[in-house]
Each structure stands twice: as structure tokens, then as C-alpha cells.
Amino acid sequence: MWHYGSLRCVRREHGRLWAVASSELAPAHTRLLYKHGFHAGNAADVLKHCVLICLLQQMTAKNKPFSYVDTHAGAGSYNLLGDEATTLGEHKAGLGILRSAVEQGQELPASAAELLQISDGLDGAYPGSPCIAARLCRPMDSLLLVERAVDQHASLLDAVGADGRVTAHLSDGYAVVRDRKLCPAGGKRALVLIDPPYQFGSDNDQIATVVEYCTKHWRAARLAIWFPLTRDASKVDRLYEAVCKAAGDSDVLTVELQTRGHAKTSVSGSGRAADRGGGDVGGGGMLGSGMLLVQPPFGIDAQLNELLPALDSLLTEGASVSPTLPRVSWLRRS
Ligand SMILES: C[S@@+](CC[C@H](N)C(=O)[O-])C[C@H]1O[C@@H](n2cnc3c(N)ncnc32)[C@H](O)[C@@H]1O
């Protein structure tokens, strides 16, 4: 059993660790709290953050301000020598691989090199999405960060709270995006990162609601949604269906990378999910991850088409685990 203030122990479920809060202190909906510190810097984080860096570079290429909105901001940065990160040591299969590749004289894709540089600037801590955005946003840009867990929000304030461009809410990220008092909409340029723990089974519906809101009322917002690839490939298909339906006529691009297990099945007629099934990771663990981009910036697909094979080769250490992934493909394109 580990102790985390009011959090008494952790439990493994779906390949991730959850901190179990003491029942007298936590309301029912927060009894099982996802703690990103256990997974920070893993292969899924590296994919997510490299894609985020590419998006931020596209957003900052235009000489016009934009808002970065992080609906599930987490703790901001993560000490890789701390109790949480060392419990599983997942960062060794992510950031650690990037670091040793550089030590061996290998050249990294530009976004991965940037990620490593940001981590070096934090004395080797792993930068969460808020720290990455704070590093790449310009003085004219603003950052709206939302985190629902009290302890994570406190760490977030420690990590980026002193930055005058940052507003950090202790709230529900899905609701904040649709709150006109807190969040800009209309024609204001924005990049919205939605990075939920997929904990209570309602995330697809909530993501769809945000996508529908943004495509109707905030056409200048670009959305990036992280998702896990698991043995149950139908979960991703359900997310795709929900997002494409909510996106109306907006473009939707998906990026998928498998970093563990072995794909045993061939691509189905839909060409979407079958190759994610049949992985041999025990306990329903994650096989990889992906990012869904709604209204993505022009030209991002070409950039990601270069990044994904390079990350695949690095993170699987040259032994690609899926014959059909990595994949960058349009689910909808006008
Ligand atoms: C995967 S972590 C975020 C990691 C972060 N985006 C990064 O890349 O560094 C998910 C976070 O969402 C928080 N969370 C869960 N549900 C939330 C909600 N409805 N609104 C805001 N935050 C939420 C969790 O406490 C957790 O810290």
C-alpha cells in the first residue's frame, strides 16, 4: 500500500494505476482517481506531446494570438525520480528511449528533440501538456488550463501558476470549454487539448458534446483528443463514430501508434479497428495510443506522416509491433 495524503492505495485496472481515495474524504465520483504521475513520460505521452508540439508550432507560425485550452491539464510537470513515476517506470519506454537514442548519436524528429529539450530545462522532470504549451506559446497567446483533482491542480499552480498568460481553473474541463464567460469562442483562434483518463465511461459523450459545440460556435478552434488503443478495438470505433457525428462537416484526422503487443488480425473492411485487436499484452493493458484532430491546421497531415514512422521505429526500438500502424488517416475530409 502506498500513501498519498488522503489517497490510501493504488489499484491497477486497464493497464493504468488508479489512486483510491479514503471514502470519508472523497465524494463518490472521485473515489478512484486517475494519477498521471504513474504514467508520465511513457510512450503514449511521447506520441501525444510530439503531436501537441507539431500543433503548437503550426498555431504559432501565424502572427496572430491564440488561446491554448487544456481541458484535463494534470499536474503540469512530473518528477521522474518520485514515488509515482518509479512505481512502474513507464517513462523508460518513452522519454528514456528518446534520451538514449540521442546519447547513441541518433537524430530525433524535431518535435521529439523539442520535448527532450523542454524536459532538460526542467532538470529532467517530464513536462506535462501545460508546461509544453507554456514553453511554445508566445507572450501574445493565453493558456486556459482546467484540472478537476485538487492535488493535481495545486501542483499545476506550482508548475505554471506564476506565468501571467495562464489561468488555471479547478473545475470540469468539458464544462469550461462551453462556458462563454471563461472561454473565448466565435472567431478567436484556439487549440483545445482534450486528454481524459476515460475513467467513468462517459467521456465519449462529453467529448462529442464539446466537438459539436466547437464546430458550431467556435469554428476557429482546433481540437486534439487523446485516446488509448486497447485489446477491445470497438472502443476506438465508438469514439470515432461519436466524434465524426458531432463534427458535422469539419475535417477529422486520426493518428494511431501501437507500441506494445502483436497485432494478430488483418485490417477489416472499415480499415479502422481490426488491426488493433488480438494484442498479447495481459490484463487488458494499453497496446498503444492515438490522437484525433478536429479542424486540424492545414498541412499537419504531411508533418505527422513524417513523424509517425520515426516515432514507431524509435519507440518500438526498430521492431514495429503492428503491420498496419502507425497510421495517419482522414476519417472525414471536406
Ligand atoms: C491524462 S491526465 C492529463 C495529462 C496532461 N494533459 C498532460 O498531457 O500532461 C488526465 C487528468 O484529467 C483530470 N480530470 C479527470 N476528469 C476531469 C474533468 N472532467 N475535468 C478536468 N480534469 C479532469 C485528472 O485528474 C487527470 O489529472
Ligand as a Chemical Component Dictionary entry (heavy atoms), coordinates in Angstrom:
data_LIG
# 
_chem_comp.id                   LIG 
_chem_comp.type                 NON-POLYMER 
_chem_comp.pdbx_formal_charge   0 
_chem_comp.three_letter_code    LIG 
# 
loop_
_chem_comp_atom.comp_id 
_chem_comp_atom.atom_id 
_chem_comp_atom.alt_atom_id 
_chem_comp_atom.type_symbol 
_chem_comp_atom.charge 
_chem_comp_atom.model_Cartn_x 
_chem_comp_atom.model_Cartn_y 
_chem_comp_atom.model_Cartn_z 
_chem_comp_atom.pdbx_ordinal 
LIG C1  C1  C 0  -4.188  12.069 -18.593 1  
LIG S1  S1  S 1  -4.173  13.234 -17.290 2  
LIG C2  C2  C 0  -3.748  14.743 -18.076 3  
LIG C3  C3  C 0  -2.350  14.822 -18.559 4  
LIG C4  C4  C 0  -1.982  16.123 -19.220 5  
LIG N1  N1  N 0  -2.971  16.534 -20.211 6  
LIG C5  C5  C 0  -0.642  16.009 -19.884 7  
LIG O1  O1  O 0  -0.582  15.657 -21.076 8  
LIG O2  O2  O -1 0.358   16.266 -19.236 9  
LIG C6  C6  C 0  -5.886  13.478 -17.015 10 
LIG C7  C7  C 0  -6.195  14.473 -15.910 11 
LIG O3  O3  O 0  -7.569  14.835 -16.019 12 
LIG C8  C8  C 0  -8.072  15.071 -14.711 13 
LIG N2  N2  N 0  -9.544  15.017 -14.851 14 
LIG C9  C9  C 0  -10.366 13.937 -14.856 15 
LIG N3  N3  N 0  -11.615 14.305 -15.173 16 
LIG C10 C10 C 0  -11.583 15.658 -15.379 17 
LIG C11 C11 C 0  -12.561 16.614 -15.775 18 
LIG N4  N4  N 0  -13.835 16.269 -16.032 19 
LIG N5  N5  N 0  -12.168 17.903 -15.911 20 
LIG C12 C12 C 0  -10.899 18.277 -15.668 21 
LIG N6  N6  N 0  -9.921  17.411 -15.309 22 
LIG C13 C13 C 0  -10.256 16.112 -15.179 23 
LIG C14 C14 C 0  -7.426  14.007 -13.873 24 
LIG O4  O4  O 0  -7.400  14.402 -12.515 25 
LIG C15 C15 C 0  -6.019  13.945 -14.500 26 
LIG O5  O5  O 0  -5.135  14.776 -13.809 27 
# 
loop_
_chem_comp_bond.comp_id 
_chem_comp_bond.atom_id_1 
_chem_comp_bond.atom_id_2 
_chem_comp_bond.value_order 
_chem_comp_bond.pdbx_ordinal 
LIG C1  S1  SING 1  
LIG S1  C2  SING 2  
LIG S1  C6  SING 3  
LIG C2  C3  SING 4  
LIG C3  C4  SING 5  
LIG C4  N1  SING 6  
LIG C4  C5  SING 7  
LIG C5  O1  DOUB 8  
LIG C5  O2  SING 9  
LIG C6  C7  SING 10 
LIG C7  O3  SING 11 
LIG C7  C15 SING 12 
LIG O3  C8  SING 13 
LIG C8  N2  SING 14 
LIG C8  C14 SING 15 
LIG N2  C9  SING 16 
LIG N2  C13 SING 17 
LIG C9  N3  DOUB 18 
LIG N3  C10 SING 19 
LIG C10 C11 SING 20 
LIG C10 C13 DOUB 21 
LIG C11 N4  SING 22 
LIG C11 N5  DOUB 23 
LIG N5  C12 SING 24 
LIG C12 N6  DOUB 25 
LIG N6  C13 SING 26 
LIG C14 O4  SING 27 
LIG C14 C15 SING 28 
LIG C15 O5  SING 29 
# 
